[in-house]
């Protein structure tokens, strides 16, 4: 019988490093949660008891199913389950992995989310800091977010490492960790997570969008004029002599750059 792997227990050792779930708080927008995390790392308060949090417990209970479903759907195997890895240089950074994809070395992260108002964009945004942190710790180029929703839906989201965001994340985590050591209370860092590159698979009806209606009407109204404009530019460029650096007339001036590109600007007609 295939039993779920034994989970690594939380203990006082969690105070000695910043993990992926901590990164989400550090890069988040909840000042209260950030202050509590700082207090936990300093040993001033005990970590919150999540045994009564239904969503957290559902995530724990479905983790084995999530992993098995991912393997079945993709044909890829998950290894290094619940392995804790420390950054080779920054020893205060660690990642407790749900696993890694054997075939691609991608970081694997299993999540349970409620179906109401669920979107892939929101899911990626919510877990971006954790994924980027874990990818940074283990030097992975990609991560896989495997999500089971309460509506019986499974979603796979692939996330690529973002060097700029990881640099900002490292800066924020360093500042937070210094505060843990010297007693300086943390402040929100205020960095927007990168937009994930999601596969375009949906067909969306924009009939209910007023903004779409406004710009769709403008596009349709100006479409013919835009085509005429592009045709005029093409014909005008062909009329400019090859040895001319500037040509003008009838309220229009053409200039040729050193690279040979021709641009136009309107001038007052003489």
C-alpha positions as CSV (number, residue, x, y, z in Angstrom):
1,X,0.0,0.0,0.0
2,X,1.3,3.5,-0.9
3,X,1.2,5.6,2.2
4,X,1.6,9.4,2.1
5,X,5.1,10.5,3.1
6,X,5.6,11.6,6.7
7,X,5.5,15.4,6.9
8,X,8.3,17.3,8.4
9,X,7.0,18.6,11.8
10,X,7.1,22.3,12.6
11,X,9.4,23.1,15.5
12,X,11.6,25.7,17.0
13,X,14.0,25.3,14.1
14,X,11.6,27.1,11.9
15,X,12.6,30.3,13.7
16,X,16.1,29.9,12.2
17,X,15.2,30.4,8.6
18,X,12.8,32.1,6.1
19,X,10.8,29.6,4.2
20,X,8.5,29.8,1.1
21,X,5.3,30.5,3.1
22,X,7.2,33.2,5.0
23,X,8.2,34.8,1.7
24,X,4.5,35.2,0.8
25,X,3.9,37.2,4.0
26,X,7.1,39.3,3.6
27,X,6.1,40.2,0.0
28,X,2.4,40.5,0.8
29,X,0.2,43.5,1.9
30,X,-0.9,42.4,5.3
31,X,1.0,44.4,7.9
32,X,-0.5,42.5,10.8
33,X,0.6,39.2,9.4
34,X,4.1,40.5,8.7
35,X,4.5,41.8,12.3
36,X,3.3,38.5,13.7
37,X,5.8,36.6,11.5
38,X,8.6,38.8,12.8
39,X,7.4,38.1,16.4
40,X,7.3,34.3,15.7
41,X,10.9,34.4,14.3
42,X,12.1,36.2,17.3
43,X,10.4,33.7,19.6
44,X,8.1,36.4,21.1
45,X,4.9,34.5,20.2
46,X,4.1,31.0,19.3
47,X,3.2,30.1,15.7
48,X,-0.5,30.2,14.9
49,X,-2.4,26.9,15.5
50,X,-3.7,25.9,12.1
51,X,-5.2,22.6,13.2
52,X,-8.6,24.3,13.2
53,X,-8.2,25.9,9.8
54,X,-10.4,23.9,7.4
55,X,-8.7,25.2,4.2
56,X,-5.2,24.4,5.5
57,X,-6.3,21.0,6.6
58,X,-7.9,20.3,3.3
59,X,-4.7,21.2,1.6
60,X,-2.8,18.8,3.8
61,X,-5.4,16.0,3.3
62,X,-5.4,16.4,-0.5
63,X,-1.7,16.7,-1.0
64,X,-1.1,13.0,-1.7
65,X,-4.1,13.0,-4.1
66,X,-2.8,16.2,-5.7
67,X,0.6,14.7,-6.3
68,X,-0.8,11.4,-7.6
69,X,-3.3,13.2,-9.9
70,X,-0.5,15.4,-11.3
71,X,1.6,12.3,-12.1
72,X,-1.3,10.6,-13.7
73,X,-2.2,13.6,-15.9
74,X,1.3,14.5,-17.0
75,X,3.2,11.3,-16.9
76,X,5.9,13.0,-14.8
77,X,7.1,11.7,-11.5
78,X,7.5,13.7,-8.3
79,X,10.5,13.2,-6.1
80,X,12.2,14.9,-3.1
81,X,8.8,15.0,-1.3
82,X,8.8,17.2,1.8
83,X,12.6,17.7,1.5
84,X,13.9,20.7,3.3
85,X,16.7,22.5,1.3
86,X,18.9,25.4,2.5
87,X,20.3,28.0,0.2
88,X,24.0,27.3,-0.3
89,X,25.1,30.8,0.6
90,X,22.2,32.4,2.6
91,X,21.8,29.8,5.3
92,X,18.8,31.6,6.7
93,X,16.8,30.8,3.5
94,X,15.2,27.4,3.1
95,X,12.5,25.7,1.1
96,X,10.4,22.7,2.3
97,X,9.4,21.3,-1.0
98,X,6.2,19.5,-1.8
99,X,8.5,17.9,-4.4
100,X,10.4,18.3,-7.6
101,X,9.4,17.0,-11.0
102,X,11.9,14.3,-12.0
103,X,11.8,14.9,-15.7
104,X,12.2,18.7,-15.6
105,X,13.6,19.5,-12.2
106,X,10.8,22.0,-11.7
107,X,9.7,22.9,-8.2
108,X,6.4,21.2,-7.4
109,X,3.8,22.9,-5.2
110,X,0.4,21.3,-4.4
111,X,-2.4,23.6,-3.3
112,X,-6.1,23.3,-2.4
113,X,-8.3,26.3,-3.3
114,X,-12.0,27.1,-3.0
115,X,-13.8,27.3,-6.4
116,X,-15.6,30.6,-5.7
117,X,-14.1,33.4,-7.8
118,X,-11.2,31.1,-8.6
119,X,-8.9,32.2,-11.4
120,X,-5.5,31.0,-12.5
121,X,-4.2,34.6,-12.5
122,X,-5.3,35.1,-8.8
123,X,-3.8,31.7,-7.8
124,X,-0.5,32.4,-9.4
125,X,-0.4,35.9,-7.9
126,X,-1.2,34.5,-4.4
127,X,1.6,31.9,-4.5
128,X,4.2,33.8,-6.6
129,X,6.5,34.8,-3.8
130,X,6.6,31.3,-2.3
131,X,7.3,29.8,-5.7
132,X,10.0,32.3,-6.6
133,X,11.6,31.9,-3.2
134,X,11.7,28.1,-3.5
135,X,13.1,28.3,-7.1
136,X,15.8,30.7,-5.9
137,X,16.8,28.4,-3.0
138,X,17.1,25.3,-5.2
139,X,18.3,27.1,-8.3
140,X,15.3,25.9,-10.4
141,X,14.2,27.7,-13.6
142,X,10.6,26.7,-13.4
143,X,7.9,25.7,-10.9
144,X,4.6,23.9,-11.2
145,X,1.6,24.9,-9.2
146,X,-0.8,22.0,-9.0
147,X,-4.2,23.0,-7.7
148,X,-7.3,21.0,-6.7
149,X,-10.3,23.2,-6.2
150,X,-13.3,22.4,-4.0
151,X,-15.3,22.2,-7.2
152,X,-13.6,19.0,-8.3
153,X,-11.3,20.8,-10.8
154,X,-7.6,20.2,-11.3
155,X,-5.4,23.0,-12.7
156,X,-1.7,23.1,-13.6
157,X,0.1,26.4,-13.7
158,X,3.7,26.7,-14.9
159,X,5.7,29.5,-13.4
160,X,9.1,30.7,-14.7
161,X,11.8,32.1,-12.4
162,X,11.9,35.9,-12.6
163,X,15.4,37.2,-11.8
164,X,14.3,40.8,-11.2
165,X,11.5,39.8,-8.8
166,X,13.8,37.3,-7.1
167,X,16.4,40.1,-6.5
168,X,13.7,42.2,-4.9
169,X,12.5,39.3,-2.9
170,X,16.0,38.6,-1.6
171,X,16.4,42.3,-0.7
172,X,13.1,42.2,1.2
173,X,14.0,39.0,3.0
174,X,17.5,40.2,4.0
175,X,15.9,43.3,5.5
176,X,13.3,41.3,7.3
177,X,15.9,38.9,8.7
178,X,18.1,41.8,9.9
179,X,15.1,43.1,11.7
180,X,14.6,39.6,13.4
181,X,18.2,39.8,14.6
182,X,18.3,43.4,15.7
183,X,14.8,43.9,16.9
184,X,13.7,46.4,14.2
185,X,10.0,45.9,13.4
186,X,9.3,45.2,9.7
187,X,7.6,47.4,7.2
188,X,5.6,46.3,4.1
189,X,7.9,46.1,1.1
190,X,5.3,46.8,-1.5
191,X,6.4,44.9,-4.6
192,X,3.9,43.7,-7.2
193,X,4.4,40.1,-8.2
194,X,5.3,39.4,-11.8
195,X,2.5,38.4,-14.2
196,X,2.6,34.7,-14.9
197,X,2.8,33.4,-18.5
198,X,-0.4,31.5,-18.6
199,X,-1.5,29.4,-21.5
200,X,-4.2,31.0,-23.6
201,X,-7.0,28.4,-23.4
202,X,-10.2,30.4,-22.6
203,X,-12.9,31.9,-24.8
204,X,-14.2,34.9,-23.0
205,X,-17.4,36.9,-23.7
206,X,-16.7,40.6,-23.2
207,X,-20.3,41.8,-23.8
208,X,-20.7,42.9,-20.2
209,X,-17.6,45.1,-20.2
210,X,-18.4,48.8,-20.8
211,X,-14.7,49.6,-21.5
212,X,-14.6,46.9,-24.1
213,X,-17.7,48.3,-25.7
214,X,-16.2,51.8,-25.8
215,X,-12.9,50.8,-27.4
216,X,-14.5,48.2,-29.7
217,X,-16.7,51.0,-31.1
218,X,-13.7,53.3,-31.5
219,X,-11.7,50.5,-33.2
220,X,-14.4,49.8,-35.7
221,X,-14.9,53.5,-36.4
222,X,-11.2,54.1,-37.0
223,X,-10.3,50.9,-38.7
224,X,-10.8,52.1,-42.3
225,X,-8.9,55.3,-41.6
226,X,-6.0,53.4,-40.0
227,X,-5.7,51.2,-43.1
228,X,-5.6,54.3,-45.3
229,X,-3.0,55.9,-43.0
230,X,-0.7,52.9,-43.3
231,X,-1.1,52.8,-47.1
232,X,-0.3,56.5,-47.3
233,X,2.9,56.0,-45.3
234,X,4.0,53.2,-47.5
235,X,3.4,55.2,-50.7
236,X,5.0,58.4,-49.3
237,X,8.1,56.5,-48.2
238,X,8.5,55.1,-51.8
239,X,8.2,58.7,-53.1
240,X,11.1,60.0,-51.0
241,X,14.3,60.1,-53.2
242,X,17.0,57.7,-52.0
243,X,19.5,60.5,-51.6
244,X,17.2,62.8,-49.7
245,X,17.6,63.1,-46.0
246,X,14.4,65.3,-45.8
247,X,11.4,65.8,-48.0
248,X,8.5,68.1,-47.4
249,X,5.3,69.5,-48.9
250,X,1.6,69.9,-48.4
251,X,1.9,70.1,-44.7
252,X,4.0,66.9,-44.3
253,X,7.7,66.4,-43.7
254,X,9.6,63.2,-44.1
255,X,13.0,62.7,-42.4
256,X,15.5,59.9,-43.0
257,X,17.5,58.7,-40.1
258,X,21.2,57.6,-40.3
259,X,19.9,54.0,-40.3
260,X,17.7,54.8,-43.3
261,X,14.3,54.7,-41.5
262,X,11.8,57.3,-42.7
263,X,9.6,59.1,-40.2
264,X,6.9,61.7,-40.8
265,X,5.6,64.7,-38.9
266,X,3.0,67.3,-39.8
267,X,4.1,70.9,-40.3
268,X,2.2,74.1,-41.0
269,X,1.6,74.4,-44.8
270,X,3.3,77.4,-46.3
